[in-house]
Amino acid sequence: MPKTIGNPLSWTFGALGSAAGYATVVATPARSGERPETRILTFQDLRDALRKGWDDLAAMRSDVMFACLLYPVMGAVLLGLAAQGSMTHLLFPVLSGFALVGPVAALGLYELSRRREAGLPVNWAAMFDVLRSPRFPRIVMLALFNGVIFMAWLLLADAIHAATLGPDRPASLGALLNQAVSTPAGWTMTLVGTGVGFLLAAAVLAVSVVSFPLLLDRDVSLPVAVTTSVRVAMENPIVIAAWGLIVAGLLALGILPALIGLVVVLPVLGHATWHLYRTAVV
């Protein structure tokens, strides 16, 4: 059978992954076109995933928390950029956007949980083994989808603000909050913005709930990973919706204390997502 080279980007990343020796790390064997089986989830599965996520953090806390100090720093940079150039009205969309980019930010955490489960050596540097995966180009393509959704959310939030409160930018965060809670236009902005944000978050949740860890763990194609994730969401709508609320609630708690809580919240959610994937996909 003739061997195909594929596009230059996929060939380059594939060659780099092979050269780096990623194949020495245990992965679940599968064929690219094979559709993994899924199972029905329960609320107990969510509790178990969170418990195992906490156990992973406890076992690797020094490495994980050191590496995850980057997350609040990145969040602070984003907020700093949003606060400049009369973009105060985008502060909340940037903060809520953590739910859209969270699956990408947690890639290294999935890898740590995978290695610990397989009995392989674990340290903070192992988080970067994701870059050596033969499936890294597929992961990048999926990450680009999340990035596009995040940018679309910021553009939509800006448009919603202009359509409800007018094109003039708020003079301060206090002025924006006052308009949002005390004027009919502000109520409309809050209601419409929350609805649009919810729809985008639901789409990202369905596409990403198991697709990133699945790509990391098995040799499946990007379409198979995405359709498997959507199938898990469709077969377990209430449980996955509850998982989405848990993620949103914990992220809110992590963001409130000057973003510092993300150092704990993101690792727990990242590790828990890996264990939820292992339960959902047979």
C-alpha positions as CSV (number, residue, x, y, z in Angstrom):
1,M,0.0,0.0,0.0
2,P,1.5,3.4,-0.9
3,K,2.7,5.6,1.9
4,T,1.2,9.1,2.0
5,I,3.3,12.0,3.3
6,G,0.4,14.3,4.3
7,N,0.5,18.0,4.6
8,P,3.9,19.6,5.5
9,L,2.8,20.7,9.0
10,S,1.6,17.3,10.0
11,W,4.7,15.6,8.5
12,T,7.0,18.0,10.4
13,F,5.3,17.6,13.7
14,G,5.1,13.8,13.3
15,A,8.8,13.6,12.5
16,L,9.7,15.7,15.5
17,G,7.5,13.6,17.7
18,S,9.1,10.4,16.5
19,A,12.6,11.7,16.8
20,A,12.0,12.8,20.4
21,G,11.1,9.3,21.4
22,Y,7.6,9.8,22.6
23,A,6.8,6.3,21.6
24,T,8.6,5.0,24.6
25,V,5.7,6.3,26.8
26,V,2.9,3.8,27.2
27,A,-0.3,4.8,25.3
28,T,-3.5,2.9,24.7
29,P,-3.4,1.2,21.3
30,A,-6.1,2.1,18.8
31,R,-6.5,2.6,15.1
32,S,-7.0,6.1,13.8
33,G,-10.5,5.4,12.4
34,E,-11.7,3.3,15.2
35,R,-14.6,4.7,17.2
36,P,-14.1,4.2,21.0
37,E,-16.9,2.9,23.0
38,T,-18.6,5.1,25.6
39,R,-20.5,4.5,28.7
40,I,-23.3,6.1,30.7
41,L,-22.1,8.4,33.4
42,T,-23.5,9.0,36.9
43,F,-23.1,11.8,39.4
44,Q,-21.0,9.4,41.4
45,D,-18.6,9.3,38.5
46,L,-18.2,13.1,38.8
47,R,-17.5,12.8,42.5
48,D,-14.9,10.0,41.9
49,A,-13.2,12.1,39.2
50,L,-12.9,15.1,41.5
51,R,-11.6,12.9,44.3
52,K,-9.0,11.3,42.0
53,G,-8.1,14.7,40.7
54,W,-7.4,15.9,44.2
55,D,-5.4,12.7,44.9
56,D,-3.3,13.5,41.8
57,L,-2.7,17.0,43.0
58,A,-1.8,15.8,46.5
59,A,0.7,13.3,45.0
60,M,2.3,15.8,42.7
61,R,1.6,19.1,44.4
62,S,5.1,20.6,44.4
63,D,5.6,20.0,40.6
64,V,2.0,20.8,39.6
65,M,1.5,23.9,41.6
66,F,4.9,25.3,40.6
67,A,4.0,24.8,36.9
68,C,0.5,26.2,37.4
69,L,1.7,29.5,38.8
70,L,1.8,30.4,35.1
71,Y,-2.0,30.4,34.9
72,P,-2.7,33.4,37.2
73,V,0.2,35.3,35.7
74,M,-1.3,34.7,32.2
75,G,-4.7,35.8,33.5
76,A,-3.3,38.9,35.0
77,V,-1.6,39.8,31.7
78,L,-4.9,39.3,29.9
79,L,-6.7,41.5,32.4
80,G,-4.0,44.1,32.1
81,L,-4.4,44.2,28.4
82,A,-8.2,44.4,28.6
83,A,-7.9,47.3,31.1
84,Q,-5.8,49.3,28.6
85,G,-7.1,51.3,25.7
86,S,-10.7,51.7,26.9
87,M,-11.4,48.0,27.0
88,T,-12.7,47.8,30.6
89,H,-16.0,46.4,29.3
90,L,-14.1,43.2,28.3
91,L,-12.7,42.4,31.7
92,F,-15.6,40.1,32.6
93,P,-15.6,38.3,29.1
94,V,-11.8,37.7,29.6
95,L,-12.3,36.2,33.0
96,S,-15.2,34.0,31.9
97,G,-13.2,33.0,28.9
98,F,-11.1,30.8,31.2
99,A,-13.8,28.1,30.7
100,L,-13.3,28.2,26.9
101,V,-9.5,27.8,27.0
102,G,-9.3,25.7,30.1
103,P,-9.2,22.3,28.2
104,V,-6.1,23.6,26.3
105,A,-4.4,24.9,29.5
106,A,-4.9,21.6,31.2
107,L,-3.0,19.5,28.5
108,G,0.1,19.1,30.6
109,L,-2.1,18.0,33.6
110,Y,-3.7,15.3,31.6
111,E,-0.2,14.0,30.7
112,L,0.8,13.9,34.4
113,S,-2.3,12.0,35.3
114,R,-1.7,9.6,32.4
115,R,1.8,9.0,33.4
116,R,1.0,8.5,37.1
117,E,-1.8,6.0,36.2
118,A,0.7,4.1,34.0
119,G,3.3,4.0,36.8
120,L,5.7,6.2,34.8
121,P,8.1,8.8,36.4
122,V,6.3,12.1,37.0
123,N,7.7,15.6,37.4
124,W,6.8,19.1,36.2
125,A,9.0,18.7,33.0
126,A,6.8,15.7,32.0
127,M,4.0,18.2,31.3
128,F,5.9,19.2,28.1
129,D,5.9,15.6,26.8
130,V,2.6,16.6,25.2
131,L,4.7,18.4,22.6
132,R,6.3,15.2,21.6
133,S,3.1,13.3,21.0
134,P,2.7,12.0,17.4
135,R,-0.8,13.3,17.7
136,F,0.3,16.8,18.7
137,P,-0.8,18.4,15.3
138,R,-4.3,17.1,15.9
139,I,-4.2,18.5,19.4
140,V,-3.1,21.9,18.0
141,M,-6.0,21.9,15.5
142,L,-8.5,21.3,18.3
143,A,-6.8,23.9,20.5
144,L,-7.2,26.4,17.6
145,F,-10.9,25.7,17.6
146,N,-11.0,26.7,21.3
147,G,-8.9,29.8,20.6
148,V,-11.2,30.9,17.8
149,I,-14.3,30.5,20.1
150,F,-12.5,32.6,22.7
151,M,-11.8,35.4,20.2
152,A,-15.4,35.1,18.9
153,W,-16.7,35.5,22.4
154,L,-14.6,38.7,23.0
155,L,-15.8,40.2,19.7
156,L,-19.4,39.3,20.4
157,A,-19.1,40.7,23.9
158,D,-17.8,44.0,22.4
159,A,-20.7,44.0,19.9
160,I,-23.3,43.3,22.6
161,H,-21.9,46.2,24.8
162,A,-22.1,48.6,21.8
163,A,-25.6,47.5,20.9
164,T,-27.0,47.9,24.4
165,L,-24.9,50.6,26.2
166,G,-23.7,52.4,23.1
167,P,-20.3,52.8,21.4
168,D,-18.8,54.9,24.1
169,R,-16.5,52.9,26.4
170,P,-17.0,53.1,30.2
171,A,-14.8,55.5,32.1
172,S,-14.1,52.9,34.8
173,L,-15.0,49.4,36.0
174,G,-17.3,51.0,38.7
175,A,-19.2,52.9,36.0
176,L,-19.6,49.8,33.9
177,L,-20.9,47.8,36.9
178,N,-23.3,50.7,37.8
179,Q,-24.7,50.6,34.3
180,A,-25.0,46.9,34.2
181,V,-27.1,46.6,37.4
182,S,-29.1,49.9,37.4
183,T,-30.2,50.5,33.8
184,P,-32.5,48.6,31.5
185,A,-29.8,48.7,28.8
186,G,-27.4,47.2,31.3
187,W,-29.8,44.4,32.2
188,T,-30.2,43.6,28.5
189,M,-26.5,43.5,28.0
190,T,-26.1,41.2,31.0
191,L,-28.9,38.9,29.9
192,V,-27.9,38.7,26.2
193,G,-24.2,38.4,27.1
194,T,-24.9,35.6,29.6
195,G,-27.0,33.7,27.1
196,V,-24.4,34.0,24.3
197,G,-21.6,33.0,26.6
198,F,-23.6,30.0,27.8
199,L,-24.1,28.8,24.3
200,L,-20.4,29.1,23.4
201,A,-19.4,27.4,26.7
202,A,-21.8,24.5,26.0
203,A,-20.4,24.0,22.5
204,V,-16.8,24.0,23.9
205,L,-17.8,21.6,26.7
206,A,-19.4,19.1,24.3
207,V,-16.4,19.2,21.9
208,S,-13.7,19.2,24.5
209,V,-15.0,17.2,27.5
210,V,-13.0,14.1,26.5
211,S,-11.5,14.9,23.1
212,F,-8.2,16.4,24.4
213,P,-7.3,13.5,26.8
214,L,-8.5,11.0,24.1
215,L,-6.1,12.4,21.6
216,L,-3.3,12.3,24.2
217,D,-4.1,8.7,25.1
218,R,-5.0,6.9,21.9
219,D,-4.2,7.0,18.2
220,V,-7.5,8.3,17.0
221,S,-8.2,10.9,14.3
222,L,-9.4,14.4,15.2
223,P,-12.9,13.8,13.8
224,V,-13.2,10.6,15.9
225,A,-12.0,12.4,19.0
226,V,-14.5,15.2,18.6
227,T,-17.4,13.0,17.7
228,T,-16.7,10.8,20.6
229,S,-16.7,13.8,22.9
230,V,-20.0,15.0,21.5
231,R,-21.4,11.5,21.8
232,V,-20.5,11.4,25.5
233,A,-22.2,14.8,26.0
234,M,-25.3,13.7,24.1
235,E,-25.6,10.4,26.0
236,N,-25.1,12.1,29.4
237,P,-26.7,15.5,29.0
238,I,-27.6,16.0,32.7
239,V,-24.3,14.7,34.1
240,I,-22.2,16.6,31.6
241,A,-24.2,19.8,32.3
242,A,-23.6,19.3,36.0
243,W,-19.9,18.9,35.2
244,G,-19.9,22.1,33.3
245,L,-21.5,23.9,36.2
246,I,-18.9,22.4,38.6
247,V,-16.1,23.6,36.3
248,A,-17.7,27.1,36.0
249,G,-18.2,27.3,39.8
250,L,-14.7,26.2,40.7
251,L,-13.1,28.5,38.2
252,A,-15.1,31.4,39.6
253,L,-13.8,30.5,43.1
254,G,-10.3,30.3,41.7
255,I,-10.6,33.7,40.0
256,L,-12.1,35.7,42.9
257,P,-9.0,35.8,45.1
258,A,-6.9,37.8,42.6
259,L,-6.6,34.7,40.3
260,I,-4.4,33.0,42.9
261,G,-7.0,30.2,43.5
262,L,-6.4,29.0,39.9
263,V,-3.1,27.5,41.1
264,V,-5.2,24.9,43.0
265,V,-8.5,24.9,41.0
266,L,-7.0,24.3,37.5
267,P,-4.9,21.3,38.5
268,V,-7.8,19.6,40.3
269,L,-10.1,20.2,37.3
270,G,-7.4,19.1,34.9
271,H,-6.6,15.9,36.7
272,A,-10.3,15.2,37.3
273,T,-11.0,15.7,33.6
274,W,-8.5,12.9,32.8
275,H,-10.2,10.5,35.2
276,L,-13.7,11.5,33.9
277,Y,-12.4,10.6,30.3
278,R,-11.1,7.3,31.6
279,T,-14.5,6.5,33.0
280,A,-16.5,7.8,30.0
281,V,-14.5,6.2,27.2
282,V,-13.9,2.4,27.3
